[in-house]
């Protein structure tokens, strides 16, 4: 399995993430703008210099992990798990003991999310 690293999105990485967005999504630039305003932190998962997933952690008193996304060909390889762990670490660094995860119930989630015990 390839090594997954997770880092906070920086200006130098915006273009690389943008190139991998689904057509018409236009997610990363507004997310980065919200990060620069202090509203959230955007986490990006990388494998061999390629962005393969991302998620946003809100800057609220009760932070929430939102928009968790992993490339279809990288699902089941621990990318989402690493993003969630990084979100938890970010919340802990802020002195928060809990973090919420916002999920949209859909056929996609039921079909593609691995069962967790």
For each residue, the residues with C-beta under 8 A, 3 or more apart:
1: 77 78
2: 47 48 77
3: 47
4: 45 46 47 52 77 78 79 82
5: 45 46 47 82
6: 43 44 45 46 82 83 85 86
7: 10 13 43 44 46
8: 35 41 42 43 44
9: 13 14 17 28 31 32 35 42 43 44 54
10: 7 13 14
11: 14 32
12:
13: 7 9 10 16 17 44 51
14: 9 10 11 17 18 28 29 32
15: 18 19
16: 13 19 20 50 51
17: 9 13 14 20 21 28 44 51 54
18: 14 15 21 28 29
19: 15 16
20: 16 17 50 51 52 71
21: 17 18 25 26 27 28
22: 25
23:
24:
25: 21 22
26: 21 29 30
27: 21 30 31 67
28: 9 14 17 18 21 31 32 42 54
29: 14 18 26 32 33
30: 26 27 33 34
31: 9 27 28 34 35 40 42 54 56 67
32: 9 11 14 28 29 35 36 42
33: 29 30 36 37
34: 30 31 37 39 40 56
35: 8 9 31 32 38 39 40 41 42 56
36: 32 33
37: 33 34
38: 35 59
39: 34 35 58 59
40: 31 34 35 56 57 58 59 66
41: 8 35 56 57 59 90
42: 8 9 28 31 32 35 54 55 56
43: 6 7 8 9 54 55 56 57 83 86 87 90
44: 6 7 8 9 13 17 51 53 54
45: 4 5 6 51 52 53 54 70 79 82 83
46: 4 5 6 7 49 50 51 52
47: 2 3 4 5 50 52 74 79
48: 2
49: 46
50: 16 20 46 47
51: 13 16 17 20 44 45 46 54
52: 4 20 45 46 47 70 71 74 79
53: 44 45 68 69 70 71 74 79 80 83
54: 9 17 28 31 42 43 44 45 51 67 68 69 83
55: 42 43 65 66 67 68 69 83 84 87
56: 31 34 35 40 41 42 43 65 66 67
57: 40 41 43 63 64 65 66 87 90 91 99
58: 39 40 63 64 66
59: 38 39 40 41 63
60: 63 64
61: 96
62: 96 98 100
63: 57 58 59 60 87 90 91 94 96 99 100
64: 57 58 60 99 100 101 102
65: 55 56 57 68 83 84 87 99 100 101 102
66: 40 55 56 57 58 102
67: 27 31 54 55 56 102
68: 53 54 55 65 80 83 84 101 103
69: 53 54 55
70: 45 52 53 74 75 79 80 83
71: 20 52 53 74 75 79
72: 75
73:
74: 47 52 53 70 71 77 79
75: 70 71 72 79 80 112
76: 114
77: 1 2 4 74
78: 1 4 81 82
79: 4 45 47 52 53 70 71 74 75 82 83
80: 53 68 70 75 83 84
81: 78 84 85
82: 4 5 6 45 78 79 85 86
83: 6 43 45 53 54 55 65 68 70 79 80 86 87
84: 55 65 68 80 81 87 88 101
85: 6 81 82 88 89
86: 6 43 82 83 89 90
87: 43 55 57 63 65 83 84 90 91 99
88: 84 85 91 92 99
89: 85 86 92 93
90: 41 43 57 63 86 87 93 94
91: 57 63 87 88 94 96 97 98 99
92: 88 89 95 96 97
93: 89 90
94: 63 90 91
95: 92
96: 61 62 63 91 92 99
97: 91 92
98: 62 91
99: 57 63 64 65 87 88 91 96
100: 62 63 64 65
101: 64 65 68 84
102: 64 65 66 67
103: 68 109
104: 109
105: 109 110
106: 109 110
107: 110 111
108: 111 112
109: 103 104 105 106 112 113
110: 105 106 107 113
111: 107 108
112: 75 108 109
113: 109 110
114: 76
115:
116:
117:
